[in-house]
Amino acid sequence: MGYVLVFLIAVSIVLGFLLYRSLKKTLYSYNNILLIGGLLFNAVFLVVAIRFFLTIPAGITPAHLYEALLTFPRTFSYYAVFVILFICVLLGISNVELIRREGFCLNNALSLLVAGLYIGGTFAIYLIIDLLQKYVFIPLGLNNNPIFLVLDTMIPLFLLLMLCYFECILAGTGILGWIAARAVPTYDKDYIIILGCSIDKRGGLLPLLRGRVNRAVRFAWDQEVATGKQLRYVPSGGQGPNEIMSEGSAMGFYLMTHGAEEEEVIPEKKSRNTWENLCFSKKIIDELTPNAKVAFATTNYHILRSGILANKAGLDAQGIAGDTKWYFWPNGFVREFFAILAMEMKVHLCVAAIAAVLCILIGWVEYLGIIA
C-alpha cells in the first residue's frame, strides 16, 4: 500500500507549506500552533505506518489499514505519555526549586498541579475506556446488539483523538513559544510597548518587570547603533489595588533614571491586563504616529500569547523577549498555555465536532461491515 505512504508524505508537505506561509504572515497565530501539532501528528503517523507495513510483508489488505487507523491514536498517545511524563518530571524539579526560593503558594505549584492532572487524567481516560469495553460495550454487543460493538469503537476513538489533540497543541505551543522567544525584530521601530506587571510597595520595579524594561532599552540601543534610528517607549500598565502608582509611571521613572529623555517616554496608565495594555497603547501610538512600526517587550514565556493578543487588537507588532530565572519559566509557560487554550474555545469545539463526525463515519462503516 505504497499509496498510503505517498498520501502521508503529501500531507506533511502541504502542512509544511501552509506553516511556512503562515509564519511569513505572522509568527503569533494559533493557526501556527495547529499546523505544528498537525505536522507532529502526521510525522508520527508516517513512522508508525512504515513500521506497520514492514511487519506485514505478505500483503496489506483494507482491513489491515482500517485496524491501523483505529489503533493509531492510542499508539500516538502511548508514546506521547512517556515524553510528557519526562517533561512533567522537569516541571516538578523547577517547581520544587521555585517553592524553595520564593515560598509555597498555589501559583508557584501550578506546574506540579498541572502535571498531576495530566497524568491522572490520561490514566483516567484509559481506565474509563477499558472499563466501558470490558463491562458494557463488548458484553452487550455479544448479546446480539451490534450497536454496542460500534460504540466500543467510536467512544474510545473520540476520547483518544481529543487526548492526541491536547498533546499536539501542547507540543505546538512549546515549539512556537520557543521560536517567538528567540526572534529579534527588525531595527526599524518607531515605538516599543513595554507590558506591565506588578511593582513593589515603594513603586520600584520587581525583577520580572525590570527584565522587560531592560530588554526594551537594550533593543533601543541596538537599533540606534545599527541604523541610527531612535524610538519612543510606551510603558503600559495601570495601578493595582496594592500599588502606590501605575505600573506605566513606575516604568517611566525607571527609564528616565536610566538615560531616556522625558519626551521619549509616553506612559499608558489605565490598563488592567495584557489585552488592555496592547489596545490602549495602540490608541496612543495611532494618535501620535499613524502606521507606526511597533515592537513590544515582555518576558520570554509571555511573548507568544501577547503576540496573539496584539494581532487580535489590530496591532502589527514584533515581540522582544526578556529573560527570567530558569525555575520560573516552566510555571509561567504552563499558565500561558492554558490562557491560550481559553482564548480559542471555538477552535476546540470545531476540532471536537470534526473528531465526532469522523468517529460516526467509522462507526457507520463498522456497523455495515463494509470493511471485513
N, C-alpha and C positions, 0 to 999 in steps of 0.2 A: 504493500500500500504506500508506494513512494509518493503518491499524490497528496497524502495526508501531511507528510513532512514538507513537501513543497508549499502546501497551504499555510502551515505554521510559520515557515520561513517568510512567506509573503506577508503574513500578518505582522511579524516582527519588523519587516522593512517599512510597512505602512505606518505602524505605530511610531517607529523611529523618525520617519519623515514628518509626521504630524507633530511630534515632540520638538523636532528641530525648528519647524515653522512657529510653533507656539512660543518657544524660548526666544526666538528672534523678535517676536512681537513684544513680549514682556516676560520677565523672569517670575513675576509674582502673580501666579494664577493657580486656582485649584485644578484647572484642566491639566496643567503640567504634572501635578501630583497624580491625577488619574492615569495619565499616559505613562508615567514612570512605573506606577503599580501594574498597569496592564502589560508593559514590556517585561517586567519581572515575572508575572504570572505566565505569560506566553513562553518566556525563555525556559522556565522550569517545565512547562508542558512539553516543549520540544525535546528537552533532555530525557524526560520520562518516556516520551513516545519512542525515541530512538532505542532506549534501553528495552522497552516493551517489545519492539519489533525484533530485536536481536534475540530475545528469549523464545520467540515462536518462529523458528526458521522454516517449519514445514508449510506455512501458508497462513495468512491472516484473513479471517472472514469478517463480514459486517458485525457479527455477534461479538467477535473479539474487540473490535473498535468501540462498540456500544458499552461493553463491560469496562474498557479502559476509561471511557468518558465518565462513567458513573463513579469510578473509584478514584479518579484524579484529584478532586477536591479534598478527599481525605488524605491522599498521599502528600499533596502540597501542604496542607495544614500540619501533617505529621512532621515534615521536615522543618516547617516554619516554627513549630513549637520549640524545637531544640535551639534554633537560632535566637528566638526571643527569650527563652529561658536563660541563655547566656547573657543577653542584654539585661535581663531582669537582675541577674547577679551583680552586674556592673552598676546598675541603678541602685541596688541595695548598698553597695560599697560607698557610692557617692553620697547617699542619704545618711548613712551612719556617720560619715565624716562631716556632713553639713550639720547634723544634730549635735555632734561633739563640739564643733566650733561655735555654733550660733544658738544652741539650745533647742529643746524639743517644742514643736507646735505642729498642728495638723498640716499646715502649709509646707513645713520643712520635711514632713514624712510623706509627701504626695507621691513620690516615685515608688516608695515601698508599698504604699496602699494600692496604687495602680498595678504594680507588678503582681501583687497578691490577687487582685481582682481578675487580671488577665489569666493567671494560672488557674485560679479557681473556676472562672467562667468557662475556660476551654475544657477542662476536665468535666465540668457540669454538662456541657453540650454533648460530649462523648458519652457520658453516663446516661443522659436522657435518651439519646439515640439508641444505645444498646438496650435499655430497659423497654422502650417502646417496641423495638424489634423482637425482643425475646418474649415479652409478656402480652403484647397487644396485636401488632400487625401480623406477625407470622402465624401465631396460633389461630387467630380469626380468619386469616387468609387461607389456611389449610383446611378450614371448615367450610369449604365451598363458597367463600366470599372473596372473589378476586380483587375487589376494591381495596381491601386492606393490604393486599400484596403490592398494589400500586402505591398506596400511601407509604408503604415501607421503603419505597424508592424515593418518592417525592419529598417527604418531610425531612429525612436526613440530608438529602442532597441540598435542599434550600438552606438549612442551618449551616452546613459546611461551606456553601458558596458565600454566605454572608460573613462567616468567620474568615474565609480567604480574602474577601473584600477589605475587611478591617485590617488584616495583616499586610496586605499590599499597600493600603493607604498609609499605614504607619511607616512602612519602608520608604514609600514615595515622599512622605513629608520629611523624613530624616535626610534623604539624599538631596532633595531640593533645598531644605534648610541649610545644609552644609554648603551647597553651591552659592546660595544667596549670601551667606555669612562671609564667604571668601571673595565675592565680587567687589570690584572697585569701580565707582562711577567715572565717567569721562570728566576731564578737567575743563568744563565749560559752564559751570553752575553760577547762577545769579544769587540763589538763596540756599541755605541749608536749615531745615527744620530739625530742632532737637526735641525729641519726645520726652516728656517729663515723667518722673516717678517721685517717690517720697523724698522729702528733705528732713533734716534733723530739727530738733526743738529750737535751735538758735537761727535757723534759716540757712545753715550750711548744707553743702551737697554731700549726701551719703556716697559710699564708694561706687555703687551701681550707676547713679546719675552722673557722678564725676567722670566715670569712664566714658559715658556717652558724650559729654561736653568736650572732654579732651580729644576724643576721636574726631569730633567735628572740627575742632581747632587745627588738628594735625592735617586733616584733609584740606582745609582752607589754606594752610601754609604750603602744602604740596602743590595745590593748584596755582597759587601765586608764583611759586618758584618755576613751575613747568610752563606756564602760559602768561604770567603777569596779570591775570585777571583776578580781581578781588570779589569776594562775595559778602553777603549780609546774613546775619544769624537771626533765626526766628525761634528762640527758646519757648517751648509751648507747655503750659500746664497751669491749672487753676490752683486755688488754695483749698487744701483738705481740712477736715474738722480739727485736726491736731497740729496744724501748721500755722506759723505766725505770719506768713506771706505766701503769695502764689509761687508755684514752682518755676513759672516763667520769669518772675522777678529775681528769684534766687539764682537761677542760671545766668540771667543778665548781669547781675552784680559780679558773679564769678568770672564771666567773660571779660568784663571791663577791668577787673583787677588783674587779669592775665593778658593784657595787651590790646584788647579790642577797643576801638573807638566807640563813643556813645551812639553816633549815627549809624554804626554798623550793626547795632543790636536792636531788634524790634520784638519785644516780648509779647507773647499771647498769654493772657492771664485768666481765661474763663473756662477752659476745657476741663472735663472731669474724667476722660478716658481717651484711649488711643484714637478712636473714631473722631471724637471732637477735636483732639489735637490736630489731626490732619485737615478736617473740614474748616475749622476756624483759622488755622494757619494759611490754608489755601485762599480764604477770603481776603486776608490781609495782603498776601502776595499779589493776588489778582488786582487789587485796588492800586497797589504801588507800581507794579510792572506786569501788564498783561502778557501772556505767553512766555513767562519767565521759565528758565531752566532750573529745576529744583532737585535737591537731594534731601534725604532725611537720615538722621543719626539715631541709633538705638543700640541696645545690647544684642549680641550675636544670636541668642536663641529667640529673640523677639522680632527679628528683621523680616522673616517670611510673612507672618501674619500682618505686620504693619504695611508691607508692600501690597498685600492683597486688599487691605482696607483702603490704602491710598488709591488703588485702581477703582474701587467701588465709589470712592469720593470724587472721581474725575480728576485726580492729581497724577500727572505723569512724572513720577519721581523715581530716582535710583537710591538705593539704600547703602548706608555705610555702617558696618558692624563694629561696635566696641566690645572688647574682651570682658570676660568675667571669670571668676575663680572656677577651676575645673569641677569642684564638687557642687557648685551651684547650677552649672549649665544643665545637667540632666533633669533636675527638678523643674527648671524653667521651661525646658523643651516639652516635657510631659504636659505642663499646664497650657502651653501654646498649642500643642497638638489637639487637645480636646476643645480648645477655643476655636480652632479652625474647623473641626468637625461640627461644632454647634452652628457655625456660620453657613453650612452647606446642607441643611436638612432636606431641602428639595431634591438635591442630587442623591442623597442616600435613599430617599423614598423611590426615586426613579430606578436606581440600581436594584432595590428590593423588588420593585414591580417587574423589571426585566428578568431577574432571577426566578421569580414566581412563575412567570409565563413560560420560561424555559423548562422549569420543573413540571409544569402542567403538560407541556408538549411531550416531554419524556414519559410522563405517566400515561398519557394517551397512547403513545407508541407501545408501551409495555402492556397496557390493558388490551389492545387489539392484537397483540402478539405479532406485530409487523416484523420485528427482528427476532429471530429464534436462534 
